Amino acid sequence: MSEWKQKKFWTKSEVTEAEGGFGVALDGRGVKTPAKAPLVVPSRTMAQAIADEWAAQEGTVDPMTMPFTRSANAAIDKVRVQHAEVADLVAAYGDADLLCYRAASPEGLVARQAEKWDPLLDWAQEALDVKLVTLQGVMHVPQDPRALDTLVRKTHALDPFELTAFHDLVSLSGSLIIGFAALHDARAASDLWHLSRLDEEWQAEFWGNDDEADAHAAIKKASFLHAKSFVEAHRAG
């Protein structure tokens, strides 16, 4: 959608009822996805967020200011038609989850990782019935196949709209467990984002901030928080 350009031609955007959910109409004409499928989403709240994005456009439409529209397009055009492949791709993070790979030094970082990350792994064991083991260093060590199978099943159980958001929550954070914690409201989304940035924030405390890196991180954080908002809109009905 980032290459798609169009000048605003409508004066009114509104939510409409549609088969299978809710659509958005521009002066009475239903919005379609880039693949020309009807843009129909499962909740009125999500459709209203999309309608508001179209209403806010002025002059040339800027898709980068329309995150709900972009996410809905991805769910309909990509994730819905490749659900199993996307689910497998996302679930694979469980075998190399950020929270499981710990520093060997310095002691302060080792202690902080344990303090901040262990509670999430404990939550996963209780809420998801998944026990992942931690290790020091970056060499890959396979997790228990039974735990991974559980994570795969839970990922495949997500519908296309949930999976679209989940893909971003996981890939941006580097952690399948953080993604599930976001879906289950185990922590505030902003707190989960900071947990995913623990190593980078530790380094910044000692070496100072890098403006370019901070700007890139801010973009990723906004996308992470949007993914959580997309899930909430889906659930709101």
C-alpha positions in Angstrom: 0.0 0.0 0.0 3.0 2.3 0.5 3.3 2.8 -3.3 -0.4 3.4 -3.9 -1.3 7.1 -4.6 -4.7 8.7 -5.0 -6.1 12.2 -4.6 -9.0 12.7 -2.3 -12.2 12.7 -4.2 -14.8 12.1 -1.5 -16.5 14.3 1.1 -17.9 11.7 3.4 -16.5 8.5 4.9 -18.8 6.2 6.9 -19.1 2.8 8.4 -21.5 0.4 6.6 -22.8 -3.0 7.5 -21.5 -5.7 5.2 -21.6 -9.5 4.8 -19.2 -10.9 7.4 -18.7 -7.6 9.3 -18.4 -3.9 8.6 -17.1 -1.9 5.7 -16.2 1.7 4.9 -17.8 3.7 2.2 -16.6 6.9 0.6 -19.6 8.9 -0.6 -21.5 5.7 -0.7 -18.8 3.6 -2.5 -17.3 0.8 -0.6 -13.5 0.8 -0.1 -11.6 -2.0 -1.5 -8.1 -3.4 -0.7 -5.2 -3.1 -3.1 -6.0 -6.6 -4.3 -9.6 -5.3 -5.0 -11.2 -7.3 -2.3 -14.0 -5.7 -0.3 -12.5 -4.0 2.8 -14.7 -5.8 5.4 -13.5 -6.0 9.0 -14.9 -8.0 11.9 -15.8 -5.1 14.2 -17.5 -1.7 14.0 -14.8 -0.2 16.1 -12.1 -1.2 13.6 -14.2 0.0 10.7 -14.7 3.3 12.4 -11.0 3.7 13.0 -10.5 3.1 9.2 -13.2 5.5 8.3 -11.6 8.2 10.5 -8.3 7.7 8.7 -9.9 8.2 5.3 -11.8 11.3 6.6 -8.6 12.8 7.8 -6.9 12.7 4.4 -6.3 16.0 2.6 -5.2 16.4 -1.0 -3.1 13.3 -1.9 -3.9 10.2 0.2 -0.9 9.2 2.4 -1.1 5.5 3.3 1.6 6.0 5.9 -0.9 8.0 8.0 -3.4 5.2 7.8 -2.2 2.3 10.0 -5.6 0.7 10.6 -6.3 0.7 6.8 -2.9 -0.8 6.1 -3.3 -3.5 8.8 -6.8 -4.4 7.5 -5.5 -4.6 4.0 -2.7 -6.9 5.1 -5.1 -9.2 7.0 -7.4 -9.5 4.0 -5.0 -9.6 1.1 -2.0 -11.4 2.6 -2.6 -13.1 6.0 -6.1 -14.5 5.1 -4.8 -16.3 2.0 -1.5 -17.4 3.6 -2.6 -18.0 7.2 -0.7 -21.3 7.8 2.5 -19.9 6.4 2.3 -16.7 8.4 1.4 -18.6 11.6 4.4 -20.9 11.1 6.7 -18.0 10.5 5.6 -16.2 13.6 5.5 -19.3 15.8 9.2 -20.0 14.9 10.2 -17.2 17.2 9.4 -19.4 20.1 12.5 -21.5 19.5 14.8 -18.5 19.7 12.8 -16.1 21.9 14.5 -12.9 23.0 13.6 -13.6 26.7 15.6 -16.9 26.7 18.9 -15.6 25.5 20.8 -14.0 28.5 24.0 -12.1 28.8 26.9 -13.7 30.7 28.1 -10.2 31.8 28.2 -7.6 33.2 26.5 -8.6 36.4 24.2 -5.6 36.3 22.7 -6.6 33.0 22.5 -10.2 34.0 20.5 -9.2 37.1 18.3 -6.9 35.2 17.4 -9.4 32.6 16.5 -11.9 35.3 14.5 -9.3 37.2 12.5 -8.1 34.2 12.3 -11.2 31.9 11.9 -14.1 34.3 8.4 -12.9 35.4 7.2 -13.0 31.8 8.5 -16.6 31.4 6.8 -17.5 34.6 3.6 -16.0 33.2 3.9 -18.0 30.0 4.2 -21.2 32.0 1.1 -20.4 34.0 -1.1 -18.8 31.3 0.1 -20.6 28.2 1.2 -23.9 29.8 4.6 -23.4 28.1 8.0 -23.7 29.9 10.9 -22.2 28.0 14.5 -22.5 29.2 17.0 -19.7 29.4 20.7 -19.9 28.4 23.7 -17.6 28.3 25.2 -16.5 25.0 23.8 -16.4 21.5 24.3 -20.1 20.4 21.0 -21.7 19.6 19.7 -24.4 22.0 16.4 -26.0 20.9 13.4 -25.7 23.3 11.2 -28.5 24.4 9.3 -29.7 21.4 6.1 -30.0 23.5 6.3 -26.3 24.4 6.9 -25.4 20.8 4.0 -27.4 19.7 1.7 -25.6 22.1 2.9 -22.3 20.9 2.4 -23.3 17.3 -1.2 -24.4 18.0 -2.0 -21.2 19.8 -0.6 -19.1 17.0 -2.5 -21.0 14.3 -5.7 -20.5 16.4 -5.6 -16.7 15.8 -7.9 -15.4 13.1 -6.4 -13.4 10.2 -6.8 -10.0 11.9 -5.4 -11.2 15.2 -2.5 -12.9 13.4 -1.7 -9.7 11.4 -1.3 -7.8 14.7 0.5 -10.7 16.4 3.0 -10.9 13.5 4.0 -7.3 14.2 4.0 -7.6 18.0 6.3 -10.6 17.8 8.6 -9.5 14.9 9.1 -6.0 16.3 9.9 -7.2 19.9 11.8 -10.4 18.9 9.7 -12.4 21.4 6.8 -14.7 20.9 6.1 -14.6 24.6 6.0 -10.8 24.6 3.5 -11.0 21.7 1.3 -13.4 23.6 1.6 -11.2 26.7 0.3 -8.3 24.7 -2.6 -10.4 23.4 -3.5 -11.5 26.9 -3.2 -8.0 28.5 -0.5 -9.4 30.8 1.3 -6.0 30.8 0.7 -2.6 29.3 1.9 -2.5 25.7 4.3 0.3 26.5 5.9 -1.8 29.3 6.2 -4.8 27.1 7.9 -2.7 24.4 10.5 -1.5 27.0 11.1 -5.0 28.1 12.0 -5.9 24.5 14.4 -3.0 24.5 16.1 -3.9 27.7 19.5 -4.6 26.2 19.5 -1.4 24.1 18.4 0.7 27.0 21.1 -0.7 29.2 23.7 0.2 26.6 22.3 3.7 26.3 22.7 4.2 30.1 26.4 3.7 29.8 27.3 5.0 26.3 24.6 7.6 25.7 21.9 7.8 23.1 22.3 7.6 19.4 19.8 9.9 17.6 19.5 7.8 14.5 19.0 4.6 16.5 16.5 6.4 18.7 14.5 7.6 15.7 14.4 4.1 14.3 13.3 2.7 17.6 10.5 5.3 17.9 9.1 4.2 14.6 9.2 0.5 15.7 7.6 1.4 19.0 4.7 3.2 17.2 4.1 0.2 15.1 4.2 -2.1 18.1 1.6 0.1 20.0 -0.5 0.3 16.8 -0.6 -3.6 16.6 -1.9 -3.7 20.1 -4.5 -1.1 19.2 -5.5 -3.1 16.2 -6.2 -6.1 18.5 -8.2 -4.0 20.9 -10.3 -2.6 18.0 -10.9 -6.2 16.8 -12.2 -7.2 20.2 -14.2 -4.1 20.9 -17.0 -5.1 18.6 
